[in-house]
Amino acid sequence: YNKPKICYEDSNILVVVKDIDTLVHSDGNRDTKDLSKDVRMYLSKKKDINLNNNLIFNPSPVNRLDRNTYGLVIFGKNNLATRELCELIKDRIISKYYRVLVEGKIKDGIYTAYIKKDSKLNKSIVYKYKIPESKEIQMEVRVIDTNGVVSLLEINLITGRSHQIRSHLQFLNNPIVGDIKYGNKGLKNYFFNKYGVQNQLLFAYKLSFNGIDENMSINYLNSKVIVAPLPSQFKRIIKQEFKITI
């Protein structure tokens, strides 16, 4: 059991930081780091839940991140709050922001495309136009800085599909630095040799709550912004590559 890194907690919700190489849900392998299990143990030790009585309530995450993406995950601490949080995610009332380092240059704007999961390859493929079984994806991109070779972006994720940001940026010819599955091998090697980067430089660092229905039990979260500290390695890279501090 590893005590989760808590960014925000009240009687209804818990927001924690998921580390790299950690699953949001167990894959059945006892050696795999499992964020949901750590959260259950933490809440059990606090006496917020009773692990021996799963029929009452079993805390579960309402958003997901890839195994090798660092960032904020939200858990409901009771049935009502979890239901309401799921509704807010579905209706895009909770905005999810990412900081990411990508290859090349890109313009600010909202990018729309279509995505389809290839189960055999365990990859998501992005298309310009809708094809059978594909789903629409959208993200808003804002460029923080660029040196021409790489760019630091903030992304507001409008839809949340599996591997969406990683595959969409690859499709736009701006793959994420350090991404083994969707990235540029040469650029990954450069950042590995220079900074020791072993994972994609993609961080779900901020959540913003806006427009919650006043009849909801968690309406007090309106205008709430929760921010996770970015990893020190990422800060160091940004300082050296762009001469800026984030």
C-alpha positions in Angstrom: 0.0 0.0 0.0 1.3 3.4 -1.0 -0.5 6.5 0.4 -1.9 8.4 -2.5 -0.6 11.9 -3.3 -3.6 14.1 -2.4 -4.3 17.3 -4.2 -7.7 17.9 -2.8 -10.1 16.2 -0.4 -13.4 16.9 1.3 -16.3 14.7 2.5 -17.5 13.9 -1.0 -14.5 13.8 -3.3 -10.8 12.9 -3.4 -8.4 14.1 -6.1 -5.0 12.4 -6.2 -2.0 12.3 -8.4 -1.4 9.2 -10.4 2.3 8.4 -10.9 3.9 7.1 -14.1 3.8 3.3 -14.4 0.7 3.1 -12.3 -2.7 1.7 -13.4 -5.9 3.5 -12.4 -7.5 0.0 -12.1 -5.9 -3.3 -11.3 -5.0 -5.6 -14.2 -5.0 -8.6 -11.9 -1.2 -8.6 -11.6 -0.3 -8.3 -7.9 3.0 -6.6 -8.8 1.4 -3.8 -10.7 0.9 -0.4 -9.0 -2.8 0.1 -8.6 -4.1 3.6 -7.7 -7.7 2.5 -6.9 -6.4 -0.1 -4.4 -4.2 2.6 -2.7 -7.2 5.0 -2.5 -9.4 2.3 -1.0 -6.7 1.4 1.6 -6.2 5.1 2.5 -9.9 5.8 2.9 -10.3 2.6 4.9 -7.5 3.6 7.3 -9.3 7.0 7.8 -12.5 5.1 8.5 -14.2 6.8 5.6 -15.1 3.5 4.1 -15.4 -0.1 5.4 -13.5 -2.5 3.1 -15.3 -5.4 4.6 -18.6 -4.2 3.4 -18.3 -3.5 -0.4 -22.1 -3.7 -0.7 -22.3 -0.3 0.8 -19.8 1.6 -1.3 -16.5 0.9 -3.1 -14.7 4.2 -4.2 -14.0 4.3 -7.9 -12.3 6.8 -10.2 -14.5 8.9 -12.5 -11.8 9.7 -15.0 -8.9 7.6 -16.4 -5.3 8.1 -17.5 -3.0 5.9 -19.5 -0.5 3.8 -17.4 2.4 6.1 -18.3 0.6 9.4 -18.0 1.1 11.3 -14.8 -1.7 13.4 -13.4 -5.0 14.1 -11.6 -7.6 11.4 -11.0 -10.9 12.1 -9.2 -12.6 9.6 -6.9 -16.1 9.9 -5.4 -16.3 9.1 -1.7 -19.9 8.1 -1.7 -22.5 6.8 -4.2 -24.2 10.2 -4.7 -21.0 12.2 -5.3 -19.7 9.5 -7.6 -22.9 9.6 -9.7 -22.8 13.4 -9.9 -19.1 13.4 -10.8 -19.7 10.9 -13.6 -22.5 13.2 -14.9 -20.2 16.2 -14.8 -17.5 14.4 -16.7 -20.0 13.2 -19.3 -21.5 16.7 -19.7 -18.0 18.2 -19.8 -18.6 20.4 -16.8 -15.2 19.4 -15.4 -12.5 20.7 -17.7 -9.3 18.6 -17.9 -6.0 20.4 -18.8 -2.7 18.8 -19.8 0.8 20.2 -20.2 2.7 18.4 -23.0 5.9 18.6 -24.9 5.6 17.8 -28.6 7.7 17.6 -31.7 7.6 20.6 -34.1 5.3 23.6 -34.2 1.5 23.7 -34.1 -1.1 26.6 -34.1 -3.5 27.4 -31.3 -7.0 26.2 -32.0 -9.6 23.5 -31.6 -8.7 20.3 -33.4 -11.4 17.8 -34.4 -10.9 14.3 -35.9 -12.2 10.7 -35.6 -10.7 7.9 -33.6 -10.9 4.1 -33.8 -9.3 1.6 -31.4 -7.3 -1.2 -33.0 -7.5 -3.9 -30.4 -4.9 -6.2 -32.1 -2.3 -3.4 -32.0 -3.6 -1.9 -28.8 -3.4 1.5 -30.5 -5.9 4.2 -31.4 -5.9 5.3 -35.0 -7.0 8.8 -35.9 -8.7 9.7 -39.2 -9.6 13.1 -40.8 -13.1 11.9 -41.7 -15.6 9.7 -40.0 -15.3 6.0 -40.8 -17.4 3.0 -39.5 -17.0 2.5 -35.7 -15.0 5.7 -35.3 -15.8 8.3 -32.7 -15.4 12.1 -32.9 -12.6 13.6 -30.8 -11.8 17.2 -29.9 -9.1 19.1 -28.1 -8.2 22.7 -27.7 -4.5 23.5 -28.1 -2.7 26.6 -26.8 1.0 27.0 -27.4 3.0 28.2 -24.4 6.4 28.3 -26.1 8.3 26.8 -29.0 12.0 26.6 -30.0 11.1 25.3 -33.5 12.2 21.8 -32.7 9.8 21.1 -29.8 6.8 23.0 -28.5 5.3 23.2 -25.0 1.5 23.1 -25.1 -1.5 23.3 -22.9 -4.3 21.1 -24.0 -8.0 21.4 -22.9 -9.3 17.9 -23.5 -12.9 18.3 -24.8 -13.6 14.6 -25.5 -11.9 11.8 -23.5 -11.1 8.7 -25.6 -8.5 6.0 -25.1 -5.0 7.3 -26.1 -6.8 10.3 -27.6 -4.2 13.1 -27.1 -1.2 10.8 -28.0 -2.7 9.5 -31.2 -4.3 12.8 -32.3 -1.0 14.7 -31.9 0.8 11.9 -33.9 -1.8 12.3 -36.6 -1.1 16.1 -36.6 2.6 15.4 -37.0 3.3 16.7 -33.5 4.0 13.4 -31.6 4.6 13.7 -27.9 8.3 13.6 -26.8 9.1 10.3 -25.1 6.1 8.4 -26.4 7.1 4.9 -27.2 3.9 3.9 -28.9 3.1 7.0 -30.9 6.3 9.1 -30.9 9.4 9.8 -32.8 12.2 7.4 -31.8 15.0 9.7 -32.7 13.6 12.6 -30.6 12.9 10.1 -27.7 16.6 9.0 -27.8 17.8 12.6 -27.7 15.7 13.4 -24.6 16.6 10.1 -23.0 20.3 10.7 -23.5 20.1 14.4 -22.4 17.5 14.2 -19.5 16.8 10.5 -18.9 13.3 10.7 -20.3 11.7 7.3 -20.4 8.0 8.1 -20.7 5.8 10.4 -22.7 5.9 14.0 -21.5 2.2 14.4 -21.0 0.8 15.5 -17.7 -2.9 15.9 -16.6 -2.1 18.8 -14.3 -5.3 20.8 -13.9 -9.1 20.4 -13.3 -11.6 23.2 -13.4 -15.2 22.9 -12.2 -17.7 25.3 -13.9 -21.4 25.3 -14.3 -22.4 22.6 -11.7 -26.2 22.4 -11.2 -27.2 24.1 -8.0 -29.3 21.0 -7.0 -26.3 18.8 -6.9 -24.7 17.9 -3.6 -21.3 18.9 -4.9 -22.4 22.3 -6.2 -20.0 24.0 -3.8 -17.2 22.9 -6.2 -18.3 25.5 -8.7 -15.3 27.7 -9.8 -12.9 25.3 -8.1 -9.5 24.8 -9.8 -7.3 21.9 -8.7 -3.6 21.9 -9.9 -1.0 19.2 -9.5 2.7 20.1 -9.2 4.5 19.1 -12.4 7.4 16.6 -12.1 10.8 18.1 -11.4 12.3 16.4 -14.5 9.7 18.1 -16.7 10.3 21.5 -15.1 14.1 21.1 -15.7 13.5 20.2 -19.4 11.3 23.3 -19.9 13.8 25.6 -18.2 16.6 24.3 -20.4 14.8 24.1 -23.7 12.8 27.3 -23.5 14.5 29.3 -20.7 11.1 29.6 -18.9 9.8 28.4 -15.5 6.5 26.6 -15.2 
